[in-house]
Amino acid sequence: MTDKLLTWYKSQIESLDPKGEIVQIDTQAALIIYCSEIPSDESRQRPITPEELVHALIICILASTEFQYPVGKLYHEKHFAHGSKGSLSDEVDILILDSDNLAFAVWELKSAKDFQSER
């Protein structure tokens, strides 16, 4: 990942979330830190990767004043059981819940490079 790419994503995220209440980018520790109100089945502190920057930007866009999704309705890294009892092998990147806490949209994000091999 280039410094230019990181700088662009960081500036977009900070323009949508200037106080860092939803997402913080710690370039010194190379981490993206999500607020505790965002439900997640994984750590709220994630390494900075191109995919994680996209996740962070999407969450900030959805929670922005334009779209106003409550961050508590934006599930990040949701695991789903399937197959044998106790399996947690499926996950989605972003699950958007409606006012009844039912799935409204499910997003799995892949780079163009990874799409063919991982679909």
N, C-alpha and C positions, 0 to 999 in steps of 0.2 A: 504494500500500500504506500502510495506516495504522500509526502507531507502536504502537497497541494490538495489531494483528495481529502485527507483528514481535516485540513483547514476549512475546506468548503463545507463539509458536513457539520463540523463544530460551529461554524458561523450560522448555518441554517437552523440548527437546533437551538442555539443561544438566542436567535432572533424570535423564535416561537416561545421559548421558555427562558426569558432573560434572568430570572432569579434562580434558575436551576432547581425549581420545585418538583419537576417531573423527571428530568434526566440531567445528570452531571457527567462531564467528560474530564477525567483526570489524566492528562497526557503524561505527567511524570510517572504515574503508576501504570499507565497504559490500560486504564479501566474505564468502562462505561458503568455508571451507577444509577440504577432505577429507584424511584421513590418507593417507600414501603406500602403505599396504597395500591400499587399495581400488583395484582395476584400473579404468582409465578410458581412453577414446580421446580425451578432451578434457582441458582444464586442471583441476587439482585446486582451483584458486581460481576461484570462480564468483561473478558479481554476485548480490547479494541480490535475489531476485524471489519473488513468492508461490509459483511453481512450484518454484523451487530450495529454498525452505524446506520444502516438502512432501517433496522428495527427501531432504533431510537428516534430517528427522524419521523417515521410513520406514526409512532406513538405520540410524538409532540404535535404532529399535524392533526391527528384525530382529537387531541385534547385542547387544541387551539381555540381561540375565540370564534373562529369561523365555523368549526364543526362541533365543538363543545361536548365531546363524549367525556363522561366522568372517567377518571383514570382507574377507578375501581371496577369499571366494566370492560377494561382492556387487558385481558389475560395474556401474559407474555410467557412463552415456552410452556405450553400445556401438554402434559403427558396423558395418553389414553391407553387403557388396558385393552388387549385383544388376544384372541387365541386362548392358550392355556391360562388357568387362573393365576393371577399375580403378574402377568406379563405387562410391562410398561414400554414396549418397544416403539410405539407410534407417538409422535408429538407434532404439534403445529406451532408455528412461530407466534402468531397473534390470533387470539379468539376474541371477537367483539360480542359482548353480551347485551341483550335488550333489557328493558326495564323490569322484566320478569325473571332475569338471570338465565334466559335461554339463549342459545347460540344464534346470533344474527348473521355473523360472517366468520369464516375460518380462512386464515391466510397462511400459506406455506410459501416462503420466499426462497428462490434459488437464483443463482447467477446463470446467465445464458450458458456458460461453460459447464456448470454442474447439472443443468436441467435434463439433458439427454441421459446421462449416466445414472441419475438418481430418481428418475420418474418411475 
